[in-house]
Amino acid sequence: MTISQAIKQWLYKNGTIEIDERINTEKLDANAIAYSLSKTPQSQAKSFIGGSELRTEYYMFFARQSSQLEAERISNDEFLENLENWVWQKNKEHDLPILDKKRKCTKVGISSSYYLYSTEEEEGIYTFTIEIEYIKEE
């Protein structure tokens, strides 16, 4: 399983993203409600003597939401704020994404808070960045 897949499975546990509202990998559908997760080119690695590494990677979460009305934009802000708070809470509880046998997640958080990325006629695309830290064994 890729790290992206593990994060997506973990995000479904939130409950505000329905399974039928699939989180795509690196493609945001044109549907009125759509989600996507894309890896960024940023990463950091710290190597240890035994060959393991502590890695940090970043994934952008995109949400396309209806945003024509003020009430919709307020609802979108509430959804994204709650989702960010959920990520922080799950990290605090050590309820983290489950990676494969050679990688263990040690921390997850938000490295850049949500904002309105772009607007279209009746929809807005919002984004925030998820930071994941994990140990990769030799």
Stockholm file with secondary structure:
# STOCKHOLM 1.0

chainA/1-138         MTISQAIKQWLYKNGTIEIDERINTEKLDANAIAYSLSKTPQSQAKSFIGGSELRTEYYMFFARQSSQLEAERISNDEFLENLENWVWQKNKEHDLPILDKKRKCTKVGISSSYYLYSTEEEEGIYTFTIEIEYIKEE
#=GR chainA/1-138 SS CCHHHHHHHHHHTTSSSCTTSCEEESCCCSSSSEEEEEEEEEEEEEECTTSCEEEEEEEEEEEEEECSSHHHHHHHHHHHHHHHHHHHHHHHTTCCCCCCTTEEEEEEEEEEEEEEEEECSSEEEEEEEEEEEEEECC
#=GC SS_cons         CCHHHHHHHHHHTTSSSCTTSCEEESCCCSSSSEEEEEEEEEEEEEECTTSCEEEEEEEEEEEEEECSSHHHHHHHHHHHHHHHHHHHHHHHTTCCCCCCTTEEEEEEEEEEEEEEEEECSSEEEEEEEEEEEEEECC
//
